[in-house]
Amino acid sequence: MSGSSSPRPAQVIVLAEDPLTEEGVTAYLTTQTSVDVLTPDTVERPDILLIIATEATDKIFTLPERYAQESAGQPPRLVLISNPPTPSQLARAVRLGLTAFIPRRRATLADIDNTLSAVARGGASLPQPLVSCLLEQIRDQQWRDQDTHGDDAPSVLTAREIAVLRQLAAGFNTLEIAASLHYSERTVKNIIHQMMTRCDLRNRAHAVAYALQRGLL
């Protein structure tokens, strides 16, 4: 009976603004058993990208963006060490797979090793101020979306209206919808008319498109 094999170490690429930092962190990580350090020019796809920079500028996102574009699945997990990013930089990093962040001013080699080990096991580590910033951005985006769509937000559509729209999207006419939903045809027409009037929709096709754009169908 053979024993179970140990999981392979997470493959990591280290990128830093200056060669000294990059070489020093790489040399340290090569002594650790939890990770396998790849060179930046490798053709292999890493599990984790470790980026060390003073500021989260456009330049440091070049490689993560390349992997995100080339990846058929999830991009490599991104561990960022820098000064606190701006909200736009943070949003960009999250889109590129940000999983952990360590403030540059207090990052130690032990911190890096522990964070990479945690990320390799499927963990994540974002300081509370960054989490709060992300939540604020999500709330702001929700308000902007609501402003864009006016007062006819998705929640205005009733369950009955959504049921009728699903039947319309499937190509059924009002008589067929009435039979399927056990309404009278007049009731179905009234539901469609009231919804189109309230939401300022031009026709039934516009009503279906309206619901599709909002993920209701």
N, C-alpha and C positions, 0 to 999 in steps of 0.2 A: 504493500500500500504506500503510495507516494504521498509526501506531504504537500500542502498547498504552497504555491509559489508566492513570494513576496511581491507586492505591487511595485511597479517600476517607479523610480523617482520622477517627479514632475520636471519637464524640460523647460528651461528658463533662458530667455535672452536678456542680457543686461545692457542698457543704453544710458549713457550719462553725457552731460555737456562737455566734460573735460576728460581726457584720457586717464589721468591719475585716479580719479574717482572710479571710473569704469574698471580699470585694471585692478584696483584695490578691492572693490566689492566682488569682482569676478574671482580673484585669487582666494578670497575668504570663502565664497560659496562652493568652490570646487573641493573644499575640505569637508563639506557637509554631505551627509548621506541622503538627505530629504529631497535634494534637487540635482538635476543634471544640467550644467551650464552649456549652452550652445553659443557659437559665434554669431554675430549679427548678420554675416553673409551666408549663413547656412540655408540650404534649400528645405530643410525640415521645418514643419510648422510647430512652433513652441506651444506649450500649455499656458505659459505665463510670460507676459512682457513686463519687465521691471524697468521703469523709467525714472531716472534721477536728474532733476533739473532745479534751477533756482525758481523759474517761473514757468507756468504751463502755456508756453507760446505755441504758435502754429508749427514751428519746426519740430518740436518733440512729438507731435501727433502724426508725423509723416508715415512712420512704420506701422503704427496701429491702424491707420486708415487704409494702408495697403493690404494688411491682413484682413480687415473688415470687408474690403471690396473683393478679395480673392477667395475668401472663405465660403464654402458651400453650406457650412453649418454655423455654429457659434464662433465668433472671433476669439483669439486668445484672451484669457483673463488679464486685465491690466492692473498692475500695482504701481501707483504713482507716489513718488517722493518729491515734494516741491514746497514752495511757500503756498499758503492757502489760495486756491484758484478763485477766479471771479465766477459769478453765476453762469456766464456764457461758457467759460472754460470748463466748469464742472459739468454742465449739460453735455458738452461735446465729449468729455472723457467718459461719461456714463454711456453715451451712444456707442463708444468704441470698446466697451467691456470693462469699465472701471469696477474693480472688486474691492480694492483696499487702498487706503491713503495714509501716508505717514508724513507729518509736518517735517520739512527739511531741517529746521533748526534743532530738532531733538531726535533725529533718526540716528540709531546706532546699528552696528553690524548685527548685534543680537536681535534688535527689533526687526531688521530685514529678514533674518533667518526665521524667526518665529512667525512673521506675517506670511512669508512664502509657504511655510509648512502648513499654516492654517488654510491658506487659499488652495493649496494642493489637495487638502482634504475636503474641499467644497465649502469652506467658510468664507466670510466676508468681514471687512473691518473698515467702517467709515466713522470718523468722529461725529459726535452729535451735532456740532455746528453745520457740518456739511449735509447731514441728513435733514436738518431743519431748513437749510437753503433749498434742497431738492423739493421738499414738501411745499415750500413757498412758491417755487416755480410751477409746480403742478397746479396749485390753487390759482395762480395768476393765469395759466394757460386755460384752465376751465372757465374763468371769467371772460377771457378774450374770446373763447369759442362761443360762449353764451351771447356776448355782445355781437358777434358776427352773425349768429343765426337769429338774433332778435329775441322776442318773447315766445317764439314758437319752438321752444326747446323740446328735446325728445320726450321729457316727462309729461308734456301736454297731451301726447297721444295716449288714448285709453287702450286697455287690453282688447276691447271690442274693435276699435279702429285698426289696431295692429293685425288682428285676426283677418279682417277684411282685406287689408293691404297684402297680406301673405297670399290670399286667394287671387287677388288681382295680379300679383307678380307671377303666379303660376299660369296665368292666361285664362282664368275663368271669367265668365260674364256675370252680371248681377243675379240672374236667375239661378245659375249654378252655385253661386256663393250662398244665396239664400237657402238652397236645399242642403248644402253642406253644413251650414252653421245653424240651421233650423230657425231662420228668420223669414219674415216675408220679404219679397223683393222690394217693396216700398221702404221697409226698414233699412235694408242694405243701401239703397239709393240715398236715404236721409243721412246715414252714417257718413257716406262718402262726401255728400254735399256739405255737411256741417264741418267736417274735417278740412276740406279744401278751402272753405270760406274762412275758418278760424286761422289756418296756417298760411293763407294767401298763396295757394297752389293753383297753377293754371289748368291742369287737367289730371287725369288718372295716372298717366305716365310720370308726370311731375311728382305726384304723390308717392308713387313707388320709389322713384329716385331719391326723394326726400328721406324716406325711411331707410333706404339702403345706405345712404351717406352717413346716417347716424347709427348704423349697426343694429337696427331693429329687425331686420329680415335676414 
